[in-house]
Amino acid sequence: MDRLEGRSVIMKEIGGIPVVISRGAPYEIGYSHGKSHPDRVRKSYEYNLKSCLERGDVTKEELVRIAMGFVKPVERYNPDYIEEVQGIADGAGMKFEELMVLNSRTELQKLGWNKLDGGEKNRYQKALGEMEACTSIAVTGERTVDGATYVGQNWDNFVWSEECLIYHIIEQKNGRPSIAYCGEAGIIARSGLNSCGIGDGVNSLSTNAPVNLEGVPLQFLLRGVMDSRDLGEAIDALNGGRNAAVNNILIAQKDNEAVDVEMDSGCCGILYGADGILTHANHYVSPGHPRYPYLDVFKGNSVIRHHRSGKLLRGIYGKISLEDVQKVFSDHGNGPQSICRHRDLSLDRDKQTETVFSFVSNLTTLEMRLAPHNPCEGFLSIKPFDLL
């Protein structure tokens, strides 16, 4: 290896999740990321590869070919991200193509929709059987006890995901903000916050539309949001129909603003939290989306989580605190498919899902409250940029 290694510091764990700090240029950041926990990067790849093969209904060779086909769209979007993925691969002792598969896993898991005969109806049934669940919340300063803006989410996924997590803090040398997020090792971005006071939450959306194989995968779009200096820039990172698959990203900034961007096939719908509260789950809310001829694919628990989270917040007497948001994320109404989701032990372990972690960030103080397991078990506080 003849390229600079960069620096990675494993400062501590937070609730059993390793905290990793990476600094430098894109390749250096990636290399130190991969080198810090290569076992977790490898495990993240292997688990997600298995899921992509099962849900995408394709061979491994097809997965690799399609994942590598995303390289050029990502290079057009931001070539730094390909440099960082190469660094992760080298640091973890893995192949670049394996890290492209991992960072395209959201789209690769939906490939089965492209291959189905019978058109939109069959794709609808396929998508309905593979719905995932997450709940995101933003509360802006006019509704909070300290005048700050809060944003966070419950990340619901397969229980094996907890074996792959890191808490990653990145200090960039390219003029972009420092960022912090919790997510699977090997992924270049997930939900979190940056040093400019931008934060986000992400929710899976599903339609019976095929995946756009010339689009940009979700993980790279999320990094575009996290690299933004203001809310307008963050919206621009998603606008223009560049997305490879449908998804939702709720974005807030410290200047008491929050929007929700519902990415559709070739366009976006925007929701604005006019009353200072904005929530989202796993179905479309903006009028006219998804666009004809495609249909919104969702399960009933998404409707409950979306409306219930908003109802609980609006029902609070007086101003809303971080602790109030934590309580909403811990809610068990409509359980077990509640905002705080617990695993169903009657299922095989590889089919069990739960709230793997939860967080809520104060975008003014840049404090994150992180629940490293189900949020009902409690939150821990971290100020990630104080560690740089």
DAHU-V891004 format. One record per pair of residues at least 4 apart in sequence whose C-alpha atoms are under 7 Angstrom apart, sorted by sequence separation. I is the first residue (numbers start at 1). GAP is how many residues later the second one is. D is the distance in whole Angstrom. If there is no record, write none. Layout:
# DAHU-V891004
<<I & GAP & D> <I & GAP & D>>
This chain:
# DAHU-V891004
<<13 & 4 & 5> <14 & 4 & 7> <24 & 4 & 5> <25 & 4 & 6> <26 & 4 & 6> <27 & 4 & 6> <28 & 4 & 6> <29 & 4 & 6> <30 & 4 & 6> <31 & 4 & 6> <32 & 4 & 6> <34 & 4 & 6> <37 & 4 & 6> <38 & 4 & 6> <39 & 4 & 6> <40 & 4 & 6> <41 & 4 & 6> <42 & 4 & 6> <43 & 4 & 6> <44 & 4 & 6> <45 & 4 & 6> <46 & 4 & 6> <47 & 4 & 6> <48 & 4 & 6> <49 & 4 & 6> <50 & 4 & 6> <51 & 4 & 6> <52 & 4 & 5> <53 & 4 & 6> <58 & 4 & 6> <59 & 4 & 6> <60 & 4 & 6> <61 & 4 & 6> <62 & 4 & 6> <63 & 4 & 6> <64 & 4 & 6> <65 & 4 & 6> <66 & 4 & 7> <70 & 4 & 6> <71 & 4 & 6> <72 & 4 & 6> <73 & 4 & 6> <74 & 4 & 6> <75 & 4 & 4> <79 & 4 & 7> <80 & 4 & 6> <81 & 4 & 6> <82 & 4 & 6> <83 & 4 & 6> <84 & 4 & 6> <85 & 4 & 6> <86 & 4 & 6> <87 & 4 & 6> <88 & 4 & 6> <89 & 4 & 6> <90 & 4 & 6> <94 & 4 & 7> <95 & 4 & 7> <96 & 4 & 6> <97 & 4 & 6> <98 & 4 & 6> <99 & 4 & 6> <100 & 4 & 6> <101 & 4 & 6> <104 & 4 & 6> <105 & 4 & 6> <106 & 4 & 7> <107 & 4 & 7> <112 & 4 & 7> <118 & 4 & 6> <119 & 4 & 6> <120 & 4 & 6> <121 & 4 & 7> <122 & 4 & 6> <123 & 4 & 6> <124 & 4 & 6> <125 & 4 & 6> <126 & 4 & 7> <127 & 4 & 6> <139 & 4 & 7> <140 & 4 & 7> <144 & 4 & 6> <157 & 4 & 7> <161 & 4 & 7> <172 & 4 & 6> <193 & 4 & 7> <194 & 4 & 5> <216 & 4 & 7> <217 & 4 & 7> <218 & 4 & 6> <219 & 4 & 6> <220 & 4 & 6> <221 & 4 & 6> <222 & 4 & 6> <223 & 4 & 6> <224 & 4 & 7> <229 & 4 & 7> <230 & 4 & 6> <231 & 4 & 6> <232 & 4 & 6> <233 & 4 & 6> <235 & 4 & 6> <253 & 4 & 6> <263 & 4 & 6> <264 & 4 & 5> <273 & 4 & 5> <290 & 4 & 6> <298 & 4 & 7> <300 & 4 & 7> <301 & 4 & 6> <302 & 4 & 6> <303 & 4 & 6> <304 & 4 & 6> <305 & 4 & 6> <306 & 4 & 7> <307 & 4 & 6> <308 & 4 & 6> <309 & 4 & 6> <310 & 4 & 6> <311 & 4 & 6> <312 & 4 & 7> <316 & 4 & 7> <320 & 4 & 6> <321 & 4 & 7> <322 & 4 & 6> <323 & 4 & 6> <324 & 4 & 6> <325 & 4 & 6> <326 & 4 & 6> <327 & 4 & 6> <334 & 4 & 5> <337 & 4 & 6> <347 & 4 & 6> <348 & 4 & 7> <362 & 4 & 5> <371 & 4 & 5> <373 & 4 & 7> <375 & 4 & 7> <13 & 5 & 4> <14 & 5 & 7> <24 & 5 & 6> <53 & 5 & 6> <58 & 5 & 7> <74 & 5 & 7> <89 & 5 & 5> <142 & 5 & 6> <172 & 5 & 7> <193 & 5 & 6> <194 & 5 & 6> <216 & 5 & 7> <228 & 5 & 6> <252 & 5 & 6> <253 & 5 & 6> <263 & 5 & 4> <273 & 5 & 5> <284 & 5 & 6> <290 & 5 & 6> <333 & 5 & 6> <336 & 5 & 6> <347 & 5 & 6> <361 & 5 & 7> <362 & 5 & 5> <12 & 6 & 6> <13 & 6 & 5> <23 & 6 & 6> <53 & 6 & 6> <89 & 6 & 6> <116 & 6 & 7> <141 & 6 & 4> <172 & 6 & 6> <193 & 6 & 4> <228 & 6 & 5> <252 & 6 & 4> <262 & 6 & 5> <263 & 6 & 6> <290 & 6 & 6> <332 & 6 & 5> <336 & 6 & 6> <361 & 6 & 6> <362 & 6 & 6> <12 & 7 & 5> <22 & 7 & 5> <34 & 7 & 7> <53 & 7 & 7> <75 & 7 & 7> <89 & 7 & 5> <116 & 7 & 6> <141 & 7 & 5> <171 & 7 & 5> <183 & 7 & 6> <192 & 7 & 6> <193 & 7 & 7> <251 & 7 & 6> <252 & 7 & 6> <261 & 7 & 6> <262 & 7 & 5> <331 & 7 & 7> <332 & 7 & 6> <361 & 7 & 4> <371 & 7 & 6> <11 & 8 & 6> <140 & 8 & 7> <141 & 8 & 5> <170 & 8 & 5> <171 & 8 & 7> <181 & 8 & 7> <182 & 8 & 7> <192 & 8 & 6> <251 & 8 & 5> <261 & 8 & 6> <262 & 8 & 6> <331 & 8 & 6> <332 & 8 & 6> <344 & 8 & 6> <360 & 8 & 6> <361 & 8 & 6> <371 & 8 & 4> <10 & 9 & 6> <11 & 9 & 7> <140 & 9 & 4> <170 & 9 & 5> <181 & 9 & 6> <182 & 9 & 7> <191 & 9 & 5> <225 & 9 & 5> <250 & 9 & 6> <251 & 9 & 6> <261 & 9 & 5> <330 & 9 & 7> <331 & 9 & 6> <343 & 9 & 6> <359 & 9 & 7> <360 & 9 & 5> <370 & 9 & 5> <371 & 9 & 6> <10 & 10 & 5> <22 & 10 & 6> <86 & 10 & 6> <89 & 10 & 6> <113 & 10 & 5> <139 & 10 & 6> <140 & 10 & 6> <169 & 10 & 6> <170 & 10 & 6> <181 & 10 & 6> <182 & 10 & 7> <191 & 10 & 5> <250 & 10 & 4> <260 & 10 & 6> <261 & 10 & 7> <329 & 10 & 6> <330 & 10 & 5> <343 & 10 & 5> <359 & 10 & 5> <360 & 10 & 7> <369 & 10 & 6> <370 & 10 & 5> <9 & 11 & 6> <10 & 11 & 6> <22 & 11 & 6> <139 & 11 & 5> <169 & 11 & 4> <181 & 11 & 4> <191 & 11 & 6> <249 & 11 & 6> <250 & 11 & 6> <259 & 11 & 7> <260 & 11 & 5> <329 & 11 & 6> <343 & 11 & 5> <359 & 11 & 4> <369 & 11 & 5> <370 & 11 & 6> <8 & 12 & 7> <9 & 12 & 5> <138 & 12 & 6> <139 & 12 & 7> <168 & 12 & 6> <169 & 12 & 7> <180 & 12 & 6> <181 & 12 & 7> <225 & 12 & 6> <249 & 12 & 5> <259 & 12 & 6> <260 & 12 & 6> <284 & 12 & 7> <342 & 12 & 5> <358 & 12 & 6> <359 & 12 & 6> <369 & 12 & 5> <8 & 13 & 5> <9 & 13 & 7> <113 & 13 & 7> <138 & 13 & 4> <168 & 13 & 6> <180 & 13 & 6> <224 & 13 & 5> <248 & 13 & 6> <249 & 13 & 7> <259 & 13 & 5> <283 & 13 & 7> <341 & 13 & 5> <342 & 13 & 7> <358 & 13 & 5> <368 & 13 & 6> <369 & 13 & 6> <8 & 14 & 5> <85 & 14 & 6> <137 & 14 & 6> <138 & 14 & 7> <167 & 14 & 6> <168 & 14 & 6> <179 & 14 & 6> <180 & 14 & 6> <248 & 14 & 5> <258 & 14 & 7> <259 & 14 & 6> <341 & 14 & 5> <357 & 14 & 5> <358 & 14 & 7> <367 & 14 & 7> <368 & 14 & 5> <7 & 15 & 6> <8 & 15 & 7> <137 & 15 & 6> <167 & 15 & 4> <179 & 15 & 4> <247 & 15 & 6> <248 & 15 & 6> <258 & 15 & 6> <271 & 15 & 6> <283 & 15 & 6> <340 & 15 & 6> <357 & 15 & 5> <367 & 15 & 6> <368 & 15 & 6> <7 & 16 & 6> <136 & 16 & 6> <137 & 16 & 6> <166 & 16 & 6> <167 & 16 & 7> <178 & 16 & 6> <179 & 16 & 6> <221 & 16 & 7> <247 & 16 & 5> <270 & 16 & 7> <282 & 16 & 7> <312 & 16 & 7> <357 & 16 & 5> <367 & 16 & 5> <6 & 17 & 7> <136 & 17 & 4> <165 & 17 & 7> <166 & 17 & 6> <177 & 17 & 6> <178 & 17 & 5> <221 & 17 & 6> <246 & 17 & 5> <269 & 17 & 6> <356 & 17 & 5> <357 & 17 & 6> <358 & 17 & 6> <366 & 17 & 6> <6 & 18 & 6> <135 & 18 & 5> <136 & 18 & 7> <165 & 18 & 5> <166 & 18 & 6> <177 & 18 & 6> <246 & 18 & 5> <355 & 18 & 7> <356 & 18 & 6> <357 & 18 & 7> <135 & 19 & 5> <165 & 19 & 4> <166 & 19 & 6> <177 & 19 & 6> <246 & 19 & 6> <283 & 19 & 7> <309 & 19 & 6> <355 & 19 & 5> <134 & 20 & 6> <164 & 20 & 5> <165 & 20 & 6> <282 & 20 & 5> <134 & 21 & 5> <164 & 21 & 6> <231 & 21 & 7> <281 & 21 & 5> <6 & 22 & 4> <134 & 22 & 5> <231 & 22 & 6> <262 & 22 & 7> <5 & 23 & 6> <6 & 23 & 6> <133 & 23 & 5> <4 & 24 & 7> <8 & 24 & 5> <241 & 24 & 7> <242 & 24 & 7> <281 & 24 & 6> <6 & 25 & 7> <7 & 25 & 6> <8 & 25 & 7> <132 & 25 & 7> <218 & 25 & 7> <241 & 25 & 4> <264 & 25 & 7> <281 & 25 & 5> <5 & 26 & 6> <6 & 26 & 6> <216 & 26 & 6> <217 & 26 & 6> <241 & 26 & 4> <264 & 26 & 6> <280 & 26 & 5> <5 & 27 & 7> <215 & 27 & 5> <216 & 27 & 5> <217 & 27 & 5> <240 & 27 & 6> <241 & 27 & 7> <279 & 27 & 6> <8 & 28 & 7> <198 & 28 & 7> <215 & 28 & 5> <216 & 28 & 5> <239 & 28 & 7> <68 & 29 & 6> <190 & 29 & 7> <215 & 29 & 4> <239 & 29 & 6> <189 & 30 & 6> <214 & 30 & 7> <279 & 30 & 7> <188 & 31 & 7> <213 & 31 & 6> <279 & 31 & 6> <68 & 32 & 7> <187 & 32 & 7> <190 & 32 & 6> <194 & 32 & 6> <198 & 32 & 7> <212 & 32 & 5> <64 & 33 & 6> <67 & 33 & 6> <189 & 33 & 6> <193 & 33 & 7> <196 & 33 & 6> <211 & 33 & 6> <212 & 33 & 6> <305 & 33 & 7> <67 & 34 & 5> <189 & 34 & 5> <211 & 34 & 5> <305 & 34 & 6> <340 & 34 & 7> <188 & 35 & 7> <340 & 35 & 7> <301 & 36 & 6> <64 & 37 & 6> <67 & 37 & 6> <206 & 40 & 6> <205 & 41 & 6> <205 & 42 & 5> <204 & 43 & 5> <205 & 43 & 6> <203 & 44 & 6> <204 & 44 & 6> <63 & 45 & 7> <203 & 45 & 5> <330 & 45 & 5> <202 & 46 & 6> <203 & 46 & 6> <329 & 46 & 6> <330 & 46 & 5> <179 & 47 & 7> <202 & 47 & 4> <151 & 48 & 6> <152 & 48 & 7> <153 & 48 & 5> <201 & 48 & 6> <202 & 48 & 6> <151 & 49 & 6> <152 & 49 & 6> <200 & 49 & 7> <201 & 49 & 5> <177 & 50 & 6> <200 & 50 & 5> <201 & 50 & 7> <41 & 51 & 7> <176 & 51 & 6> <200 & 51 & 4> <56 & 52 & 6> <177 & 52 & 7> <199 & 52 & 6> <200 & 52 & 6> <52 & 53 & 7> <56 & 53 & 5> <199 & 53 & 5> <26 & 54 & 6> <30 & 54 & 4> <34 & 54 & 4> <38 & 54 & 4> <48 & 54 & 7> <55 & 54 & 5> <56 & 54 & 5> <57 & 54 & 7> <198 & 54 & 6> <199 & 54 & 6> <29 & 55 & 6> <30 & 55 & 6> <33 & 55 & 6> <34 & 55 & 6> <55 & 55 & 7> <56 & 55 & 4> <57 & 55 & 5> <198 & 55 & 4> <27 & 56 & 5> <31 & 56 & 4> <35 & 56 & 4> <52 & 56 & 6> <56 & 56 & 4> <197 & 56 & 5> <198 & 56 & 7> <26 & 57 & 6> <27 & 57 & 5> <30 & 57 & 4> <31 & 57 & 5> <34 & 57 & 4> <35 & 57 & 5> <45 & 57 & 5> <48 & 57 & 7> <52 & 57 & 4> <55 & 57 & 6> <197 & 57 & 5> <26 & 58 & 5> <30 & 58 & 4> <34 & 58 & 4> <51 & 58 & 7> <27 & 59 & 7> <28 & 59 & 6> <31 & 59 & 6> <32 & 59 & 6> <27 & 60 & 5> <31 & 60 & 4> <136 & 65 & 5> <136 & 66 & 7> <135 & 68 & 7> <134 & 69 & 5> <133 & 71 & 7> <132 & 72 & 6> <205 & 77 & 5> <203 & 78 & 6> <204 & 78 & 6> <205 & 78 & 6> <127 & 79 & 7> <203 & 79 & 6> <127 & 81 & 7> <124 & 83 & 7> <103 & 84 & 6> <124 & 84 & 5> <102 & 85 & 7> <123 & 85 & 5> <209 & 85 & 6> <208 & 86 & 6> <99 & 87 & 7> <207 & 87 & 6> <208 & 87 & 6> <120 & 88 & 6> <207 & 88 & 5> <207 & 89 & 5> <208 & 89 & 7> <206 & 90 & 6> <207 & 90 & 5> <206 & 91 & 5> <206 & 92 & 7> <113 & 95 & 7> <114 & 96 & 5> <113 & 97 & 6> <114 & 97 & 7> <88 & 98 & 6> <111 & 100 & 6> <110 & 101 & 7> <151 & 101 & 6> <107 & 104 & 7> <149 & 104 & 7> <149 & 105 & 5> <148 & 106 & 7> <149 & 107 & 6> <148 & 108 & 7> <254 & 109 & 5> <107 & 110 & 6> <253 & 110 & 6> <254 & 110 & 5> <106 & 112 & 7> <104 & 113 & 6> <136 & 114 & 7> <138 & 114 & 7> <141 & 115 & 5> <103 & 116 & 6> <140 & 116 & 5> <140 & 117 & 6> <140 & 118 & 7> <44 & 120 & 5> <138 & 120 & 7> <43 & 121 & 6> <41 & 123 & 7> <40 & 124 & 5> <143 & 133 & 6> <142 & 134 & 6> <140 & 136 & 5> <107 & 137 & 7> <139 & 137 & 5> <140 & 137 & 7> <107 & 138 & 6> <139 & 138 & 5> <138 & 139 & 6> <139 & 139 & 6> <44 & 140 & 6> <138 & 140 & 5> <44 & 141 & 6> <73 & 141 & 6> <137 & 141 & 6> <138 & 141 & 6> <73 & 142 & 6> <74 & 142 & 6> <137 & 142 & 4> <73 & 143 & 6> <136 & 143 & 6> <137 & 143 & 7> <41 & 144 & 5> <70 & 144 & 7> <136 & 144 & 5> <40 & 145 & 6> <41 & 145 & 5> <70 & 145 & 7> <135 & 145 & 6> <136 & 145 & 6> <20 & 146 & 7> <70 & 146 & 7> <135 & 146 & 5> <19 & 147 & 6> <20 & 147 & 6> <21 & 147 & 6> <22 & 147 & 6> <23 & 147 & 6> <24 & 147 & 7> <25 & 147 & 6> <134 & 147 & 6> <17 & 148 & 6> <18 & 148 & 5> <19 & 148 & 5> <20 & 148 & 5> <21 & 148 & 5> <22 & 148 & 5> <23 & 148 & 5> <24 & 148 & 5> <25 & 148 & 5> <134 & 148 & 7> <17 & 149 & 6> <18 & 149 & 6> <19 & 149 & 6> <20 & 149 & 6> <21 & 149 & 6> <22 & 149 & 6> <23 & 149 & 6> <24 & 149 & 5> <25 & 149 & 7> <133 & 149 & 6> <17 & 150 & 6> <34 & 152 & 7> <199 & 164 & 7> <198 & 165 & 7> <197 & 166 & 5> <131 & 167 & 7> <197 & 167 & 6> <128 & 169 & 6> <197 & 169 & 7> <127 & 170 & 7> <128 & 170 & 6> <135 & 170 & 7> <124 & 173 & 7> <145 & 174 & 5> <144 & 175 & 5> <145 & 175 & 6> <154 & 175 & 7> <143 & 176 & 5> <144 & 176 & 4> <145 & 176 & 6> <143 & 177 & 6> <144 & 177 & 6> <158 & 193 & 7> <159 & 193 & 6> <158 & 194 & 6> <159 & 194 & 5> <162 & 194 & 6> <158 & 195 & 4> <159 & 195 & 6> <157 & 196 & 5> <158 & 196 & 6> <156 & 197 & 7> <157 & 197 & 6> <159 & 197 & 7> <156 & 198 & 5> <157 & 198 & 6> <156 & 199 & 4> <157 & 199 & 6> <155 & 200 & 5> <156 & 200 & 6> <154 & 201 & 6> <155 & 201 & 6> <155 & 202 & 6> <154 & 203 & 6> <155 & 203 & 6> <135 & 204 & 7> <154 & 204 & 4> <180 & 204 & 7> <153 & 205 & 6> <154 & 205 & 7> <153 & 206 & 6> <152 & 207 & 5> <153 & 207 & 7> <152 & 208 & 4> <151 & 209 & 5> <152 & 209 & 6> <150 & 210 & 7> <151 & 210 & 5> <150 & 211 & 5> <150 & 212 & 5> <149 & 213 & 6> <150 & 213 & 6> <148 & 214 & 6> <149 & 214 & 6> <148 & 215 & 7> <149 & 215 & 7> <169 & 215 & 7> <148 & 216 & 6> <15 & 357 & 6>>
